[in-house]
Amino acid sequence: MRVKLIEDLPMATSAELYQLSWVIEQLMADPRRIVQARQQLHLGQMVQFWEWGTGKLRPARIVSMNGHGGSPSRCSSTSST
């Protein structure tokens, strides 16, 4: 990600932040992006996921996957913190 963009975020207006949030949400929901990410995942693979409650990346292992696209249905966290 471009560092300059991140550094400028605190100076953005609320309207600009809402617009950016909407654009990111649309990109993340794009089925092509989801399929592409899913094709790179497999059972037993170590991954990292964003834990919204702590605002941190957490390591995990994929322990099951649903059969109809999307993301893994279960990940087992590898640490307790």
HTML snippet that shows the backbone in 3Dmol.js (N, CA, C, O; Angstrom):
<script src="https://3Dmol.org/build/3Dmol-min.js"></script>
<div id="view" style="width:600px;height:400px;position:relative"></div>
<script>
const pdb = `
ATOM      1  N   MET A   1       0.844  -1.177   0.000  1.00  0.00           N
ATOM      2  CA  MET A   1       0.000   0.000   0.000  1.00  0.00           C
ATOM      3  C   MET A   1       0.885   1.235   0.000  1.00  0.00           C
ATOM      4  O   MET A   1       1.990   1.216   0.542  1.00  0.00           O
ATOM      5  N   ARG A   2       0.417   2.264  -0.584  1.00  0.00           N
ATOM      6  CA  ARG A   2       1.204   3.492  -0.658  1.00  0.00           C
ATOM      7  C   ARG A   2       1.232   4.185   0.696  1.00  0.00           C
ATOM      8  O   ARG A   2       0.186   4.507   1.260  1.00  0.00           O
ATOM      9  N   VAL A   3       2.433   4.411   1.212  1.00  0.00           N
ATOM     10  CA  VAL A   3       2.615   5.010   2.527  1.00  0.00           C
ATOM     11  C   VAL A   3       2.031   6.415   2.566  1.00  0.00           C
ATOM     12  O   VAL A   3       1.434   6.800   3.571  1.00  0.00           O
ATOM     13  N   LYS A   4       2.188   7.182   1.508  1.00  0.00           N
ATOM     14  CA  LYS A   4       1.678   8.550   1.468  1.00  0.00           C
ATOM     15  C   LYS A   4       0.164   8.566   1.685  1.00  0.00           C
ATOM     16  O   LYS A   4      -0.349   9.414   2.415  1.00  0.00           O
ATOM     17  N   LEU A   5      -0.546   7.639   1.058  1.00  0.00           N
ATOM     18  CA  LEU A   5      -1.991   7.564   1.225  1.00  0.00           C
ATOM     19  C   LEU A   5      -2.353   7.316   2.684  1.00  0.00           C
ATOM     20  O   LEU A   5      -3.246   7.969   3.223  1.00  0.00           O
ATOM     21  N   ILE A   6      -1.675   6.390   3.314  1.00  0.00           N
ATOM     22  CA  ILE A   6      -1.949   6.068   4.709  1.00  0.00           C
ATOM     23  C   ILE A   6      -1.649   7.271   5.605  1.00  0.00           C
ATOM     24  O   ILE A   6      -2.407   7.569   6.528  1.00  0.00           O
ATOM     25  N   GLU A   7      -0.550   7.951   5.328  1.00  0.00           N
ATOM     26  CA  GLU A   7      -0.191   9.123   6.131  1.00  0.00           C
ATOM     27  C   GLU A   7      -1.206  10.248   5.986  1.00  0.00           C
ATOM     28  O   GLU A   7      -1.402  11.024   6.921  1.00  0.00           O
ATOM     29  N   ASP A   8      -1.857  10.349   4.822  1.00  0.00           N
ATOM     30  CA  ASP A   8      -2.817  11.421   4.571  1.00  0.00           C
ATOM     31  C   ASP A   8      -4.220  11.125   5.112  1.00  0.00           C
ATOM     32  O   ASP A   8      -5.044  12.037   5.187  1.00  0.00           O
ATOM     33  N   LEU A   9      -4.507   9.902   5.485  1.00  0.00           N
ATOM     34  CA  LEU A   9      -5.854   9.551   5.943  1.00  0.00           C
ATOM     35  C   LEU A   9      -6.351  10.390   7.122  1.00  0.00           C
ATOM     36  O   LEU A   9      -7.521  10.774   7.121  1.00  0.00           O
ATOM     37  N   PRO A  10      -5.527  10.692   8.122  1.00  0.00           N
ATOM     38  CA  PRO A  10      -6.036  11.509   9.230  1.00  0.00           C
ATOM     39  C   PRO A  10      -6.515  12.897   8.798  1.00  0.00           C
ATOM     40  O   PRO A  10      -7.308  13.522   9.503  1.00  0.00           O
ATOM     41  N   MET A  11      -6.046  13.381   7.655  1.00  0.00           N
ATOM     42  CA  MET A  11      -6.444  14.710   7.180  1.00  0.00           C
ATOM     43  C   MET A  11      -7.655  14.660   6.250  1.00  0.00           C
ATOM     44  O   MET A  11      -8.149  15.706   5.830  1.00  0.00           O
ATOM     45  N   ALA A  12      -8.136  13.467   5.924  1.00  0.00           N
ATOM     46  CA  ALA A  12      -9.277  13.320   5.021  1.00  0.00           C
ATOM     47  C   ALA A  12     -10.561  13.786   5.707  1.00  0.00           C
ATOM     48  O   ALA A  12     -10.700  13.694   6.927  1.00  0.00           O
ATOM     49  N   THR A  13     -11.487  14.285   4.902  1.00  0.00           N
ATOM     50  CA  THR A  13     -12.794  14.664   5.445  1.00  0.00           C
ATOM     51  C   THR A  13     -13.600  13.398   5.721  1.00  0.00           C
ATOM     52  O   THR A  13     -13.269  12.320   5.229  1.00  0.00           O
ATOM     53  N   SER A  14     -14.642  13.539   6.496  1.00  0.00           N
ATOM     54  CA  SER A  14     -15.519  12.387   6.755  1.00  0.00           C
ATOM     55  C   SER A  14     -16.113  11.864   5.457  1.00  0.00           C
ATOM     56  O   SER A  14     -16.213  10.653   5.262  1.00  0.00           O
ATOM     57  N   ALA A  15     -16.507  12.770   4.568  1.00  0.00           N
ATOM     58  CA  ALA A  15     -17.067  12.341   3.283  1.00  0.00           C
ATOM     59  C   ALA A  15     -16.050  11.527   2.486  1.00  0.00           C
ATOM     60  O   ALA A  15     -16.409  10.518   1.879  1.00  0.00           O
ATOM     61  N   GLU A  16     -14.799  11.947   2.481  1.00  0.00           N
ATOM     62  CA  GLU A  16     -13.756  11.207   1.766  1.00  0.00           C
ATOM     63  C   GLU A  16     -13.539   9.832   2.395  1.00  0.00           C
ATOM     64  O   GLU A  16     -13.333   8.852   1.679  1.00  0.00           O
ATOM     65  N   LEU A  17     -13.584   9.751   3.716  1.00  0.00           N
ATOM     66  CA  LEU A  17     -13.407   8.462   4.394  1.00  0.00           C
ATOM     67  C   LEU A  17     -14.573   7.529   4.097  1.00  0.00           C
ATOM     68  O   LEU A  17     -14.361   6.335   3.888  1.00  0.00           O
ATOM     69  N   TYR A  18     -15.798   8.043   4.074  1.00  0.00           N
ATOM     70  CA  TYR A  18     -16.958   7.217   3.722  1.00  0.00           C
ATOM     71  C   TYR A  18     -16.845   6.714   2.285  1.00  0.00           C
ATOM     72  O   TYR A  18     -17.155   5.557   1.998  1.00  0.00           O
ATOM     73  N   GLN A  19     -16.395   7.594   1.382  1.00  0.00           N
ATOM     74  CA  GLN A  19     -16.220   7.200  -0.009  1.00  0.00           C
ATOM     75  C   GLN A  19     -15.166   6.103  -0.120  1.00  0.00           C
ATOM     76  O   GLN A  19     -15.374   5.116  -0.824  1.00  0.00           O
ATOM     77  N   LEU A  20     -14.057   6.263   0.557  1.00  0.00           N
ATOM     78  CA  LEU A  20     -12.996   5.266   0.543  1.00  0.00           C
ATOM     79  C   LEU A  20     -13.494   3.938   1.125  1.00  0.00           C
ATOM     80  O   LEU A  20     -13.191   2.869   0.594  1.00  0.00           O
ATOM     81  N   SER A  21     -14.249   4.012   2.204  1.00  0.00           N
ATOM     82  CA  SER A  21     -14.811   2.818   2.821  1.00  0.00           C
ATOM     83  C   SER A  21     -15.713   2.070   1.841  1.00  0.00           C
ATOM     84  O   SER A  21     -15.655   0.844   1.751  1.00  0.00           O
ATOM     85  N   TRP A  22     -16.551   2.814   1.101  1.00  0.00           N
ATOM     86  CA  TRP A  22     -17.456   2.205   0.133  1.00  0.00           C
ATOM     87  C   TRP A  22     -16.669   1.522  -0.974  1.00  0.00           C
ATOM     88  O   TRP A  22     -16.984   0.395  -1.355  1.00  0.00           O
ATOM     89  N   VAL A  23     -15.647   2.196  -1.495  1.00  0.00           N
ATOM     90  CA  VAL A  23     -14.836   1.627  -2.573  1.00  0.00           C
ATOM     91  C   VAL A  23     -14.160   0.340  -2.103  1.00  0.00           C
ATOM     92  O   VAL A  23     -14.156  -0.655  -2.827  1.00  0.00           O
ATOM     93  N   ILE A  24     -13.595   0.352  -0.912  1.00  0.00           N
ATOM     94  CA  ILE A  24     -12.921  -0.836  -0.379  1.00  0.00           C
ATOM     95  C   ILE A  24     -13.927  -1.973  -0.203  1.00  0.00           C
ATOM     96  O   ILE A  24     -13.630  -3.120  -0.538  1.00  0.00           O
ATOM     97  N   GLU A  25     -15.105  -1.667   0.315  1.00  0.00           N
ATOM     98  CA  GLU A  25     -16.134  -2.699   0.509  1.00  0.00           C
ATOM     99  C   GLU A  25     -16.520  -3.333  -0.829  1.00  0.00           C
ATOM    100  O   GLU A  25     -16.677  -4.551  -0.920  1.00  0.00           O
ATOM    101  N   GLN A  26     -16.672  -2.498  -1.874  1.00  0.00           N
ATOM    102  CA  GLN A  26     -17.006  -3.025  -3.203  1.00  0.00           C
ATOM    103  C   GLN A  26     -15.893  -3.929  -3.737  1.00  0.00           C
ATOM    104  O   GLN A  26     -16.169  -4.995  -4.289  1.00  0.00           O
ATOM    105  N   LEU A  27     -14.656  -3.512  -3.575  1.00  0.00           N
ATOM    106  CA  LEU A  27     -13.531  -4.318  -4.048  1.00  0.00           C
ATOM    107  C   LEU A  27     -13.450  -5.650  -3.312  1.00  0.00           C
ATOM    108  O   LEU A  27     -13.210  -6.689  -3.928  1.00  0.00           O
ATOM    109  N   MET A  28     -13.649  -5.622  -2.006  1.00  0.00           N
ATOM    110  CA  MET A  28     -13.550  -6.843  -1.208  1.00  0.00           C
ATOM    111  C   MET A  28     -14.689  -7.817  -1.510  1.00  0.00           C
ATOM    112  O   MET A  28     -14.520  -9.025  -1.344  1.00  0.00           O
ATOM    113  N   ALA A  29     -15.839  -7.317  -1.950  1.00  0.00           N
ATOM    114  CA  ALA A  29     -16.994  -8.165  -2.237  1.00  0.00           C
ATOM    115  C   ALA A  29     -16.999  -8.683  -3.679  1.00  0.00           C
ATOM    116  O   ALA A  29     -17.880  -9.463  -4.040  1.00  0.00           O
ATOM    117  N   ASP A  30     -16.047  -8.273  -4.500  1.00  0.00           N
ATOM    118  CA  ASP A  30     -15.991  -8.682  -5.894  1.00  0.00           C
ATOM    119  C   ASP A  30     -15.793 -10.196  -5.971  1.00  0.00           C
ATOM    120  O   ASP A  30     -14.786 -10.712  -5.487  1.00  0.00           O
ATOM    121  N   PRO A  31     -16.745 -10.911  -6.575  1.00  0.00           N
ATOM    122  CA  PRO A  31     -16.636 -12.375  -6.648  1.00  0.00           C
ATOM    123  C   PRO A  31     -15.335 -12.854  -7.304  1.00  0.00           C
ATOM    124  O   PRO A  31     -14.805 -13.898  -6.925  1.00  0.00           O
ATOM    125  N   ARG A  32     -14.823 -12.113  -8.271  1.00  0.00           N
ATOM    126  CA  ARG A  32     -13.568 -12.522  -8.915  1.00  0.00           C
ATOM    127  C   ARG A  32     -12.420 -12.511  -7.922  1.00  0.00           C
ATOM    128  O   ARG A  32     -11.563 -13.394  -7.954  1.00  0.00           O
ATOM    129  N   ARG A  33     -12.394 -11.519  -7.040  1.00  0.00           N
ATOM    130  CA  ARG A  33     -11.346 -11.431  -6.019  1.00  0.00           C
ATOM    131  C   ARG A  33     -11.473 -12.594  -5.038  1.00  0.00           C
ATOM    132  O   ARG A  33     -10.474 -13.181  -4.621  1.00  0.00           O
ATOM    133  N   ILE A  34     -12.705 -12.916  -4.680  1.00  0.00           N
ATOM    134  CA  ILE A  34     -12.952 -14.013  -3.734  1.00  0.00           C
ATOM    135  C   ILE A  34     -12.508 -15.343  -4.335  1.00  0.00           C
ATOM    136  O   ILE A  34     -11.841 -16.132  -3.666  1.00  0.00           O
ATOM    137  N   VAL A  35     -12.871 -15.598  -5.588  1.00  0.00           N
ATOM    138  CA  VAL A  35     -12.475 -16.840  -6.257  1.00  0.00           C
ATOM    139  C   VAL A  35     -10.958 -16.930  -6.364  1.00  0.00           C
ATOM    140  O   VAL A  35     -10.377 -17.987  -6.116  1.00  0.00           O
ATOM    141  N   GLN A  36     -10.316 -15.825  -6.734  1.00  0.00           N
ATOM    142  CA  GLN A  36      -8.862 -15.811  -6.870  1.00  0.00           C
ATOM    143  C   GLN A  36      -8.189 -16.135  -5.534  1.00  0.00           C
ATOM    144  O   GLN A  36      -7.237 -16.914  -5.487  1.00  0.00           O
ATOM    145  N   ALA A  37      -8.682 -15.543  -4.461  1.00  0.00           N
ATOM    146  CA  ALA A  37      -8.094 -15.811  -3.144  1.00  0.00           C
ATOM    147  C   ALA A  37      -8.329 -17.258  -2.736  1.00  0.00           C
ATOM    148  O   ALA A  37      -7.428 -17.916  -2.215  1.00  0.00           O
ATOM    149  N   ARG A  38      -9.534 -17.749  -2.971  1.00  0.00           N
ATOM    150  CA  ARG A  38      -9.869 -19.119  -2.580  1.00  0.00           C
ATOM    151  C   ARG A  38      -9.012 -20.149  -3.317  1.00  0.00           C
ATOM    152  O   ARG A  38      -8.665 -21.187  -2.753  1.00  0.00           O
ATOM    153  N   GLN A  39      -8.675 -19.865  -4.563  1.00  0.00           N
ATOM    154  CA  GLN A  39      -7.866 -20.805  -5.344  1.00  0.00           C
ATOM    155  C   GLN A  39      -6.467 -20.967  -4.763  1.00  0.00           C
ATOM    156  O   GLN A  39      -5.787 -21.949  -5.063  1.00  0.00           O
ATOM    157  N   GLN A  40      -6.037 -20.045  -3.958  1.00  0.00           N
ATOM    158  CA  GLN A  40      -4.701 -20.107  -3.373  1.00  0.00           C
ATOM    159  C   GLN A  40      -4.697 -20.753  -1.984  1.00  0.00           C
ATOM    160  O   GLN A  40      -3.644 -20.869  -1.357  1.00  0.00           O
ATOM    161  N   LEU A  41      -5.871 -21.172  -1.503  1.00  0.00           N
ATOM    162  CA  LEU A  41      -5.981 -21.744  -0.160  1.00  0.00           C
ATOM    163  C   LEU A  41      -6.163 -23.252  -0.218  1.00  0.00           C
ATOM    164  O   LEU A  41      -6.739 -23.779  -1.170  1.00  0.00           O
ATOM    165  N   HIS A  42      -5.668 -23.950   0.813  1.00  0.00           N
ATOM    166  CA  HIS A  42      -5.878 -25.381   0.916  1.00  0.00           C
ATOM    167  C   HIS A  42      -5.882 -25.785   2.401  1.00  0.00           C
ATOM    168  O   HIS A  42      -5.359 -25.075   3.260  1.00  0.00           O
ATOM    169  N   LEU A  43      -6.483 -26.934   2.667  1.00  0.00           N
ATOM    170  CA  LEU A  43      -6.548 -27.429   4.042  1.00  0.00           C
ATOM    171  C   LEU A  43      -5.154 -27.581   4.628  1.00  0.00           C
ATOM    172  O   LEU A  43      -4.237 -28.050   3.954  1.00  0.00           O
ATOM    173  N   GLY A  44      -5.000 -27.189   5.864  1.00  0.00           N
ATOM    174  CA  GLY A  44      -3.729 -27.296   6.564  1.00  0.00           C
ATOM    175  C   GLY A  44      -2.808 -26.109   6.345  1.00  0.00           C
ATOM    176  O   GLY A  44      -1.781 -25.998   7.015  1.00  0.00           O
ATOM    177  N   GLN A  45      -3.149 -25.225   5.426  1.00  0.00           N
ATOM    178  CA  GLN A  45      -2.308 -24.076   5.116  1.00  0.00           C
ATOM    179  C   GLN A  45      -2.296 -23.077   6.270  1.00  0.00           C
ATOM    180  O   GLN A  45      -3.326 -22.794   6.882  1.00  0.00           O
ATOM    181  N   MET A  46      -1.113 -22.556   6.547  1.00  0.00           N
ATOM    182  CA  MET A  46      -0.992 -21.479   7.527  1.00  0.00           C
ATOM    183  C   MET A  46      -1.337 -20.165   6.830  1.00  0.00           C
ATOM    184  O   MET A  46      -0.849 -19.889   5.734  1.00  0.00           O
ATOM    185  N   VAL A  47      -2.175 -19.363   7.466  1.00  0.00           N
ATOM    186  CA  VAL A  47      -2.599 -18.077   6.916  1.00  0.00           C
ATOM    187  C   VAL A  47      -2.573 -17.035   8.027  1.00  0.00           C
ATOM    188  O   VAL A  47      -2.330 -17.357   9.190  1.00  0.00           O
ATOM    189  N   GLN A  48      -2.822 -15.803   7.661  1.00  0.00           N
ATOM    190  CA  GLN A  48      -3.022 -14.745   8.637  1.00  0.00           C
ATOM    191  C   GLN A  48      -4.380 -14.128   8.366  1.00  0.00           C
ATOM    192  O   GLN A  48      -4.780 -13.994   7.210  1.00  0.00           O
ATOM    193  N   PHE A  49      -5.095 -13.751   9.419  1.00  0.00           N
ATOM    194  CA  PHE A  49      -6.376 -13.086   9.247  1.00  0.00           C
ATOM    195  C   PHE A  49      -6.419 -11.852  10.123  1.00  0.00           C
ATOM    196  O   PHE A  49      -5.745 -11.774  11.150  1.00  0.00           O
ATOM    197  N   TRP A  50      -7.212 -10.901   9.707  1.00  0.00           N
ATOM    198  CA  TRP A  50      -7.357  -9.643  10.439  1.00  0.00           C
ATOM    199  C   TRP A  50      -8.409  -9.827  11.516  1.00  0.00           C
ATOM    200  O   TRP A  50      -9.564 -10.130  11.216  1.00  0.00           O
ATOM    201  N   GLU A  51      -8.021  -9.647  12.752  1.00  0.00           N
ATOM    202  CA  GLU A  51      -8.950  -9.740  13.871  1.00  0.00           C
ATOM    203  C   GLU A  51      -9.430  -8.320  14.192  1.00  0.00           C
ATOM    204  O   GLU A  51      -8.679  -7.512  14.740  1.00  0.00           O
ATOM    205  N   TRP A  52     -10.683  -8.027  13.847  1.00  0.00           N
ATOM    206  CA  TRP A  52     -11.212  -6.675  13.997  1.00  0.00           C
ATOM    207  C   TRP A  52     -11.213  -6.214  15.441  1.00  0.00           C
ATOM    208  O   TRP A  52     -11.010  -5.029  15.705  1.00  0.00           O
ATOM    209  N   GLY A  53     -11.434  -7.108  16.373  1.00  0.00           N
ATOM    210  CA  GLY A  53     -11.498  -6.721  17.782  1.00  0.00           C
ATOM    211  C   GLY A  53     -10.189  -6.170  18.329  1.00  0.00           C
ATOM    212  O   GLY A  53     -10.191  -5.284  19.184  1.00  0.00           O
ATOM    213  N   THR A  54      -9.072  -6.697  17.833  1.00  0.00           N
ATOM    214  CA  THR A  54      -7.766  -6.257  18.321  1.00  0.00           C
ATOM    215  C   THR A  54      -7.036  -5.359  17.332  1.00  0.00           C
ATOM    216  O   THR A  54      -6.069  -4.686  17.689  1.00  0.00           O
ATOM    217  N   GLY A  55      -7.507  -5.352  16.076  1.00  0.00           N
ATOM    218  CA  GLY A  55      -6.834  -4.564  15.053  1.00  0.00           C
ATOM    219  C   GLY A  55      -5.482  -5.140  14.666  1.00  0.00           C
ATOM    220  O   GLY A  55      -4.576  -4.406  14.272  1.00  0.00           O
ATOM    221  N   LYS A  56      -5.347  -6.464  14.781  1.00  0.00           N
ATOM    222  CA  LYS A  56      -4.066  -7.111  14.489  1.00  0.00           C
ATOM    223  C   LYS A  56      -4.254  -8.305  13.569  1.00  0.00           C
ATOM    224  O   LYS A  56      -5.325  -8.908  13.513  1.00  0.00           O
ATOM    225  N   LEU A  57      -3.178  -8.634  12.843  1.00  0.00           N
ATOM    226  CA  LEU A  57      -3.148  -9.872  12.073  1.00  0.00           C
ATOM    227  C   LEU A  57      -2.858 -11.020  13.028  1.00  0.00           C
ATOM    228  O   LEU A  57      -2.011 -10.902  13.913  1.00  0.00           O
ATOM    229  N   ARG A  58      -3.570 -12.138  12.843  1.00  0.00           N
ATOM    230  CA  ARG A  58      -3.351 -13.312  13.679  1.00  0.00           C
ATOM    231  C   ARG A  58      -3.041 -14.508  12.803  1.00  0.00           C
ATOM    232  O   ARG A  58      -3.647 -14.672  11.744  1.00  0.00           O
ATOM    233  N   PRO A  59      -2.104 -15.349  13.228  1.00  0.00           N
ATOM    234  CA  PRO A  59      -1.815 -16.571  12.474  1.00  0.00           C
ATOM    235  C   PRO A  59      -2.896 -17.616  12.728  1.00  0.00           C
ATOM    236  O   PRO A  59      -3.473 -17.682  13.813  1.00  0.00           O
ATOM    237  N   ALA A  60      -3.159 -18.430  11.709  1.00  0.00           N
ATOM    238  CA  ALA A  60      -4.148 -19.505  11.840  1.00  0.00           C
ATOM    239  C   ALA A  60      -3.838 -20.575  10.807  1.00  0.00           C
ATOM    240  O   ALA A  60      -3.063 -20.356   9.875  1.00  0.00           O
ATOM    241  N   ARG A  61      -4.456 -21.737  10.988  1.00  0.00           N
ATOM    242  CA  ARG A  61      -4.334 -22.845  10.037  1.00  0.00           C
ATOM    243  C   ARG A  61      -5.740 -23.161   9.528  1.00  0.00           C
ATOM    244  O   ARG A  61      -6.681 -23.239  10.319  1.00  0.00           O
ATOM    245  N   ILE A  62      -5.888 -23.340   8.225  1.00  0.00           N
ATOM    246  CA  ILE A  62      -7.189 -23.686   7.649  1.00  0.00           C
ATOM    247  C   ILE A  62      -7.499 -25.130   8.008  1.00  0.00           C
ATOM    248  O   ILE A  62      -6.738 -26.036   7.668  1.00  0.00           O
ATOM    249  N   VAL A  63      -8.620 -25.348   8.697  1.00  0.00           N
ATOM    250  CA  VAL A  63      -8.994 -26.699   9.114  1.00  0.00           C
ATOM    251  C   VAL A  63     -10.221 -27.218   8.377  1.00  0.00           C
ATOM    252  O   VAL A  63     -10.493 -28.418   8.424  1.00  0.00           O
ATOM    253  N   SER A  64     -10.976 -26.348   7.695  1.00  0.00           N
ATOM    254  CA  SER A  64     -12.071 -26.794   6.839  1.00  0.00           C
ATOM    255  C   SER A  64     -12.422 -25.670   5.873  1.00  0.00           C
ATOM    256  O   SER A  64     -12.130 -24.498   6.115  1.00  0.00           O
ATOM    257  N   MET A  65     -13.061 -26.066   4.765  1.00  0.00           N
ATOM    258  CA  MET A  65     -13.477 -25.088   3.759  1.00  0.00           C
ATOM    259  C   MET A  65     -14.874 -25.460   3.292  1.00  0.00           C
ATOM    260  O   MET A  65     -15.198 -26.639   3.153  1.00  0.00           O
ATOM    261  N   ASN A  66     -15.710 -24.436   3.048  1.00  0.00           N
ATOM    262  CA  ASN A  66     -17.035 -24.742   2.513  1.00  0.00           C
ATOM    263  C   ASN A  66     -16.896 -25.044   1.029  1.00  0.00           C
ATOM    264  O   ASN A  66     -15.858 -24.755   0.434  1.00  0.00           O
ATOM    265  N   GLY A  67     -17.908 -25.611   0.436  1.00  0.00           N
ATOM    266  CA  GLY A  67     -17.792 -26.068  -0.938  1.00  0.00           C
ATOM    267  C   GLY A  67     -18.359 -25.144  -1.986  1.00  0.00           C
ATOM    268  O   GLY A  67     -18.428 -25.530  -3.153  1.00  0.00           O
ATOM    269  N   HIS A  68     -18.773 -23.932  -1.624  1.00  0.00           N
ATOM    270  CA  HIS A  68     -19.446 -23.079  -2.609  1.00  0.00           C
ATOM    271  C   HIS A  68     -18.807 -21.707  -2.740  1.00  0.00           C
ATOM    272  O   HIS A  68     -19.511 -20.698  -2.791  1.00  0.00           O
ATOM    273  N   GLY A  69     -17.500 -21.658  -2.794  1.00  0.00           N
ATOM    274  CA  GLY A  69     -16.822 -20.374  -2.977  1.00  0.00           C
ATOM    275  C   GLY A  69     -16.680 -19.647  -1.669  1.00  0.00           C
ATOM    276  O   GLY A  69     -17.030 -20.173  -0.612  1.00  0.00           O
ATOM    277  N   GLY A  70     -16.170 -18.444  -1.738  1.00  0.00           N
ATOM    278  CA  GLY A  70     -15.973 -17.666  -0.524  1.00  0.00           C
ATOM    279  C   GLY A  70     -14.701 -18.050   0.180  1.00  0.00           C
ATOM    280  O   GLY A  70     -13.779 -18.593  -0.429  1.00  0.00           O
ATOM    281  N   SER A  71     -14.652 -17.771   1.445  1.00  0.00           N
ATOM    282  CA  SER A  71     -13.438 -17.987   2.215  1.00  0.00           C
ATOM    283  C   SER A  71     -13.529 -19.286   2.995  1.00  0.00           C
ATOM    284  O   SER A  71     -14.580 -19.927   3.020  1.00  0.00           O
ATOM    285  N   PRO A  72     -12.440 -19.675   3.628  1.00  0.00           N
ATOM    286  CA  PRO A  72     -12.485 -20.880   4.453  1.00  0.00           C
ATOM    287  C   PRO A  72     -13.582 -20.754   5.496  1.00  0.00           C
ATOM    288  O   PRO A  72     -13.810 -19.675   6.042  1.00  0.00           O
ATOM    289  N   SER A  73     -14.261 -21.867   5.769  1.00  0.00           N
ATOM    290  CA  SER A  73     -15.330 -21.789   6.755  1.00  0.00           C
ATOM    291  C   SER A  73     -14.790 -21.874   8.179  1.00  0.00           C
ATOM    292  O   SER A  73     -15.452 -21.425   9.115  1.00  0.00           O
ATOM    293  N   ARG A  74     -13.607 -22.439   8.355  1.00  0.00           N
ATOM    294  CA  ARG A  74     -13.021 -22.523   9.700  1.00  0.00           C
ATOM    295  C   ARG A  74     -11.518 -22.385   9.629  1.00  0.00           C
ATOM    296  O   ARG A  74     -10.859 -22.977   8.774  1.00  0.00           O
ATOM    297  N   CYS A  75     -10.995 -21.603  10.533  1.00  0.00           N
ATOM    298  CA  CYS A  75      -9.550 -21.501  10.742  1.00  0.00           C
ATOM    299  C   CYS A  75      -9.302 -21.738  12.208  1.00  0.00           C
ATOM    300  O   CYS A  75     -10.088 -21.315  13.056  1.00  0.00           O
ATOM    301  N   SER A  76      -8.230 -22.402  12.506  1.00  0.00           N
ATOM    302  CA  SER A  76      -7.845 -22.621  13.887  1.00  0.00           C
ATOM    303  C   SER A  76      -6.709 -21.664  14.226  1.00  0.00           C
ATOM    304  O   SER A  76      -5.642 -21.720  13.615  1.00  0.00           O
ATOM    305  N   SER A  77      -6.937 -20.793  15.195  1.00  0.00           N
ATOM    306  CA  SER A  77      -5.912 -19.829  15.582  1.00  0.00           C
ATOM    307  C   SER A  77      -4.741 -20.572  16.192  1.00  0.00           C
ATOM    308  O   SER A  77      -4.919 -21.553  16.914  1.00  0.00           O
ATOM    309  N   THR A  78      -3.544 -20.097  15.894  1.00  0.00           N
ATOM    310  CA  THR A  78      -2.342 -20.788  16.383  1.00  0.00           C
ATOM    311  C   THR A  78      -1.786 -20.162  17.658  1.00  0.00           C
ATOM    312  O   THR A  78      -0.807 -20.658  18.216  1.00  0.00           O
ATOM    313  N   SER A  79      -2.408 -19.070  18.124  1.00  0.00           N
ATOM    314  CA  SER A  79      -1.943 -18.478  19.379  1.00  0.00           C
ATOM    315  C   SER A  79      -3.143 -17.994  20.180  1.00  0.00           C
ATOM    316  O   SER A  79      -4.222 -17.780  19.628  1.00  0.00           O
ATOM    317  N   SER A  80      -2.956 -17.827  21.457  1.00  0.00           N
ATOM    318  CA  SER A  80      -4.073 -17.431  22.322  1.00  0.00           C
ATOM    319  C   SER A  80      -4.119 -15.936  22.568  1.00  0.00           C
ATOM    320  O   SER A  80      -5.030 -15.469  23.252  1.00  0.00           O
ATOM    321  N   THR A  81      -3.175 -15.159  22.038  1.00  0.00           N
ATOM    322  CA  THR A  81      -3.175 -13.700  22.250  1.00  0.00           C
ATOM    323  C   THR A  81      -3.462 -12.977  20.975  1.00  0.00           C
ATOM    324  O   THR A  81      -3.502 -11.747  20.958  1.00  0.00           O
TER     325      THR A  81
END
`;
const viewer = $3Dmol.createViewer("view");
viewer.addModel(pdb, "pdb");
viewer.setStyle({}, {cartoon: {color: "spectrum"}});
viewer.zoomTo();
viewer.render();
</script>
